[in-house]
Amino acid sequence: MKYSFTEKERNQVISNFMKDGKVISVPAKEKKKYILLTEFAKKFDEGKTYSEQEINAELLTMFSKDDYVEQRRYLITFELFKRTSDGTQYWLNSDENVEVAK
């Protein structure tokens, strides 16, 4: 699943939902969640595998402890990351149809 968005939309979502690099309120609309999670994905290196604990630790730097689990699920739903079937290893999705702007 991929949403297209402009730089203006990105800036507006970041302005409305983030302060000092932390999400102050999780938007209800999926497109806005997608925009925030593409920002989150910029923290990771393509081709590197991360443990679930590493993903959780990074999510907690941006999202509250009440929101990070749901956002981890959205990373997979939005196809920004792939993971092993047991959920212990994650990596950026490098498929051509998924773009994470750096």
C-alpha positions as CSV (number, residue, x, y, z in Angstrom):
1,M,0.0,0.0,0.0
2,K,1.4,3.3,-1.0
3,Y,0.0,6.8,-0.7
4,S,1.3,9.6,-2.9
5,F,1.9,13.0,-1.2
6,T,3.5,16.3,-2.0
7,E,6.2,18.0,-0.1
8,K,3.6,20.5,1.1
9,E,1.4,17.8,2.5
10,R,4.4,16.2,4.2
11,N,5.4,19.5,5.8
12,Q,1.8,20.1,6.9
13,V,1.5,16.7,8.5
14,I,4.9,17.1,10.3
15,S,3.9,20.5,11.5
16,N,0.5,19.4,12.7
17,F,1.4,16.1,14.3
18,M,5.1,16.4,15.4
19,K,7.1,18.5,17.8
20,D,10.8,18.2,18.3
21,G,10.9,15.0,16.3
22,K,8.2,13.3,18.4
23,V,4.6,12.6,17.4
24,I,2.3,14.5,19.7
25,S,-0.8,13.1,18.2
26,V,-1.3,10.1,15.9
27,P,-3.6,11.1,13.0
28,A,-6.7,9.2,12.3
29,K,-6.3,9.2,8.5
30,E,-4.1,6.5,7.1
31,K,-2.4,8.8,4.6
32,K,-1.2,11.0,7.4
33,K,0.1,8.0,9.3
34,Y,1.9,6.8,6.2
35,I,3.6,10.2,5.9
36,L,4.8,10.0,9.5
37,L,6.0,6.5,9.1
38,T,7.9,7.4,5.9
39,E,9.7,9.9,8.1
40,F,10.4,7.2,10.6
41,A,11.8,4.9,8.0
42,K,14.4,7.4,7.1
43,K,16.2,6.3,10.3
44,F,17.1,2.9,8.8
45,D,19.7,1.7,6.3
46,E,18.6,-0.3,3.3
47,G,20.0,-3.8,3.2
48,K,20.4,-4.0,7.0
49,T,18.3,-6.3,9.2
50,Y,17.0,-5.0,12.5
51,S,15.6,-6.9,15.5
52,E,12.1,-6.2,16.7
53,Q,13.7,-4.7,19.8
54,E,15.6,-2.2,17.7
55,I,12.5,-1.3,15.8
56,N,10.6,-0.8,19.0
57,A,13.4,1.3,20.5
58,E,13.3,3.6,17.5
59,L,9.5,3.8,17.4
60,L,9.6,4.9,21.1
61,T,11.8,7.8,20.2
62,M,9.0,9.1,17.9
63,F,5.8,7.6,19.2
64,S,4.3,7.2,22.7
65,K,4.4,3.8,24.5
66,D,0.6,3.6,23.8
67,D,1.1,4.0,20.0
68,Y,4.3,2.2,19.0
69,V,2.9,-1.3,18.6
70,E,0.2,-0.2,16.3
71,Q,2.7,1.9,14.3
72,R,5.0,-1.2,14.0
73,R,2.1,-3.0,12.4
74,Y,1.5,-0.1,10.0
75,L,5.2,-0.3,8.9
76,I,4.3,-3.8,7.5
77,T,0.8,-2.9,6.3
78,F,2.1,0.1,4.4
79,E,4.9,-2.1,3.0
80,L,7.6,0.2,4.3
81,F,9.3,-2.7,6.0
82,K,9.3,-6.5,5.6
83,R,9.8,-8.9,8.4
84,T,10.3,-12.6,9.0
85,S,7.2,-14.7,9.6
86,D,8.0,-14.9,13.4
87,G,8.4,-11.1,13.5
88,T,11.9,-11.1,15.0
89,Q,13.7,-9.5,12.1
90,Y,12.8,-6.4,10.1
91,W,14.3,-4.6,7.1
92,L,13.4,-1.8,4.8
93,N,11.3,-2.9,1.8
94,S,13.5,-2.3,-1.2
95,D,10.9,-3.2,-3.8
96,E,10.8,-0.8,-6.7
97,N,7.2,0.2,-6.1
98,V,7.9,1.3,-2.5
99,E,9.8,4.5,-2.1
100,V,11.1,5.9,1.1
101,A,12.6,9.3,0.4
102,K,15.9,9.9,2.1
